[in-house]
Amino acid sequence: MADRININSVVFTGRLTHDLELRGPGTSDESEGQGEAVWTILPVVTNKRAANGGSRPVYLDVKIWNGAARFFVDNAHKGSFVAVEGSLDQYDNPEGGRWHFIAGENVELIGGRAKTRD
């Protein structure tokens, strides 16, 4: 039997839909991230194959951890343009159901200004 190749790779660019905050140890939600700082982003990308021939937004749930998460919380903001490389993953909810997300392995801030501190 031929060896099967399992490719699980996601690459896209998009804009952040909201300002960011850390969750995990030392933050308000210590149950997430397996002892690490975690950042969940919801970038929007454009799907050019909408039913009417136009385009429509697609919202993607992305998680990154530790230093990368802290960098993005300090430097990115709603509207920031990001590039994401990662893999699909899932979380099985104890009450039933599955939640799919992208585990960001390489996430880059592509431009725009750093957010200012008050």
C-alpha positions in Angstrom: 0.0 0.0 0.0 1.3 3.4 -0.9 2.3 5.8 1.9 -0.2 8.5 2.5 0.9 12.1 2.8 -0.8 14.1 5.4 -0.6 17.8 4.7 -2.1 20.1 7.3 -1.0 23.6 6.3 -2.8 26.9 6.3 -1.4 30.2 5.0 -3.3 33.4 4.6 -3.3 37.2 5.2 -6.0 39.3 6.7 -7.0 42.1 9.0 -7.7 41.8 12.7 -11.3 42.3 13.6 -10.8 43.5 17.2 -8.1 44.6 19.7 -6.3 41.8 21.4 -5.8 40.6 25.0 -3.9 37.7 26.5 -5.5 34.8 28.2 -3.8 32.2 30.3 -1.5 32.2 33.4 -1.0 35.6 34.9 -4.1 36.9 33.1 -7.9 36.7 33.7 -8.4 33.2 32.2 -5.8 30.8 33.7 -7.5 27.7 32.3 -6.5 28.2 28.7 -3.1 27.6 27.0 -1.7 24.7 29.1 0.4 27.0 31.3 1.3 29.4 28.5 0.1 32.8 27.4 -2.4 32.4 24.6 -3.8 34.9 22.1 -6.9 34.3 20.0 -7.3 36.5 17.0 -10.2 36.7 14.5 -8.7 37.9 11.3 -11.0 38.5 8.3 -10.1 37.4 4.8 -12.0 37.8 1.6 -13.5 34.9 -0.2 -13.5 35.7 -3.9 -15.9 32.9 -4.8 -19.1 34.1 -3.2 -22.3 32.8 -4.7 -23.2 36.1 -6.4 -19.8 36.4 -8.1 -18.6 39.0 -5.6 -16.7 38.6 -2.4 -17.6 38.0 1.2 -15.7 38.1 4.5 -14.5 34.9 6.1 -13.6 35.0 9.8 -10.9 32.6 11.1 -10.1 31.7 14.7 -6.3 31.7 15.2 -4.4 30.9 18.4 -0.8 31.7 19.1 1.2 31.3 22.4 3.9 32.8 24.6 6.2 35.4 23.3 4.4 35.8 19.9 1.2 36.3 21.8 2.7 39.0 24.0 4.3 40.7 21.0 0.9 40.9 19.2 -1.0 42.2 22.2 1.6 45.0 22.6 1.9 45.9 18.9 -1.2 44.9 16.9 -4.7 46.4 17.0 -8.0 46.2 15.2 -7.4 46.7 11.5 -3.7 45.5 11.6 -2.7 43.4 8.6 -1.3 40.0 9.5 0.1 37.0 7.7 -0.5 33.6 9.3 1.1 30.2 8.7 -0.2 27.3 10.8 -2.2 24.1 10.9 -5.8 23.2 11.5 -6.5 21.9 15.0 -9.6 21.2 17.0 -10.9 21.3 20.6 -13.4 18.7 21.7 -15.9 20.5 24.0 -16.6 18.4 27.2 -20.3 19.1 26.7 -20.2 17.8 23.1 -19.3 19.3 19.8 -16.1 20.4 18.2 -14.5 23.7 17.8 -11.9 24.1 15.0 -9.2 26.7 15.0 -5.8 27.5 13.3 -2.7 26.9 15.5 -0.5 29.8 14.4 3.1 28.6 14.0 4.4 31.7 12.2 2.4 34.9 12.5 3.7 38.2 11.2 2.5 41.8 11.6 2.7 43.2 8.0 2.6 46.9 8.3 0.7 49.6 10.0 1.8 51.5 13.1 2.3 50.0 16.6 -0.6 50.8 18.8 -0.1 53.8 21.2 -0.3 53.5 24.9 -2.6 55.7 26.9 
